[in-house]
């Protein structure tokens, strides 16, 4: 396994995931700007749900990587099977909660009237079947940690093609097809995820990844996965909570501001995916090096990943910034929305200099097992900087939608430097799970 060999397929996979959301936004824009604004709010909850699944997938990635580095394939296989069973059960529970409580959740985000109808329809269909997303994410994580990063990439390509064809049919309505609206777009997304789940299971069987659940159920192993996963993914969950708060601040500015935020976030997501992919590849290799007790190799690899991620992020951000106007015209011709998106991207350009420290060093710290530092630094920065700054700039000074990106800039830079400090100290070496060839 090499950084390029892992990061490139992970990038394509994540790029396609972002493309799936972007296609939905583009087609929704053909319906109305209110639909785009409403789905922007619903996506905050969907992103929160997806992040919740990472409690298990993240812990599983660390346990598999370090045990494979130490040569313990049996324990790595047990961790993989445990993760699949636990995350699918968790996905079913979350789907039930969404079906029962989606309206109170959306009401807290100032959704009402047509916006409530649009958001509720989209959220109940996609959120109600969230166990499919849980299965796909878990199997993709497992295959990447076994060096099979190309298989998830191809599956997600297939999923996006199916979603694109289905959604285009819903919007264009060929052959006199009925108008299914937002419900049709959400249903196409779920059907594409279902087909992807079948394909992902087939890939796992073909690559001979052992997914045999030991009896009785290994609750102790699940506890070890969660011991890493809960704090390891907790900062991502906190970040999604912050985004919900920031979206709430914007929701009082009207549908145009919400639409501008949705478009800006979608553009920026394609920038983030590069650094994120380098970070995910670095985490797998850092875990493998730590399992083999090669701490110097892990230390140098993570720093190399930071500079690669920064160069890639800035290059793509410059491209997005240069092409923002023609890209935005695909979705809307509103001059007001274009002006708001422009200033959001200006702020994010500065933010991208600080993001790679989080995307690579922060993830690498968790890959070693040093999860509590990353959790404390992230939650502290989000609660003491991101949300308060966002509140003051939007509710007190009324700076507009771009103010929430200023809050995100402050948070990313602070967290990134805290992660860099911890990595330089090398205190993470004592948190590695494998001690002298045995699981701690």
Phi, psi and omega in degrees: 000132176238162180298315179294319181296330177272315188292323184295309176296324178296320177299311181299317179300311182289325175300317180293325175298316178294324179296324177302314179293319181296320178298317178300317180295317180299315181290326176295325179297335177289339178275302178186159176289332176297322178296319178297315180298316182294318181289332174300322177289314180300324180294334176298319178288322178295319176297322178297317179297314179301319179295326179298326179293337182289348174305317181273316183296323181292312179300322179296317180301316181293314182296316180296311184300314183288323178290325176290324176297327179273357177088010182264082183289328181296314180292324177298319178294321177297321178296321180297313181295318179300319182296317180299311182297315184292319184287324177295318177298319178296320179296321177296320179295316179296320178300319178295319179297317179297316180298326183275327191236020185294322183292314175301323179295316181289327178298328178294342181260020178066025176279132177203164179061226182296323179298320178296317181298313179298310183297316182297317180299311182295315184292319182293323181288308182286316179293325180295333178252031184293345178296334176293318176296321179299315180296315181297314181296319182292313180295323177296318178299316181297313183295323177298320182285350171259013178079011182255060185283340183286329182297309176300325179301313181292324179295316180290331172297313177301317181298319181291323178296315179298316181296318180297313181296317181294314181293323177297322178295321180297318183281315184282334177054060179290157176057031178070027181297142179300159179275101180272344175059216183297324179299322179293319179296316179295321180294320177299321178298316180295318179297321178294323177293323178297313179296324178296323179298317178298316180294322181294319177297317179299320179295319180297320179292317182296322181278002175061035171284124186285110179244065179249119183281119179291153177242136356292171182303133185282074181297329179294318179293321175299321177298322179292322177297314181291331178298328174272317188290320183298304177288329182295321179262358183297326180292324176295322177294318178298323179295322177291325174298318178299319179295326176294317177299314182296322176294324176298320178298322181285329185301333178283353181270353178109171184295325181296317179295318178297320178295318178299317178299317180299315180295314181298317180298320180295319177297314183294330180301326179288338174282314182300327189297331178294306179297323179298319181293319176297319179297317180294319176296319178297320181299316180298314182289323176298315177299319179295316178297318181294321177298328178271004179065028177261078186287325178296319178297320179295317183298312183291322182298318181295318179295322178297321178298324180300310184289326175296314181297320181296315179299317180294315181301314183292322180296315181288325179297320178297321179294315179298318180297319181290328185257010188302319185295307177298326177295317182292330180294342175292338185251322184203153174250016181287121178292326180295315179294319180299320179296317180294319179296321179304310182290330174297318180289327176300313180296318183293332178301318177292322181300325187295342175290335182259338186299320185300333178296324175286314187294332182251301183292320179298315179292322179295322176302316180292328178295337177278342186107355179275074190267334186288324178297312180299320180295312182297317180296318183289311181296320178298315180293319181293315184284327185262342183238300190300302183294313179299317179296319177299319179295312183296316184289328182267322187264334181260309182267348175053049183281347178102186189295329182292345180296329180290334176285333172294319177298318178294323178300312180300318182294312183298318181294317180296311181298319182300318180288329175294321178294319180297319178300313182296321181295322180294327182291336181062023175290343179296342183299327183280354181262001181299138184291326184271118178248111179053042176088001181234148178295134181290000000 
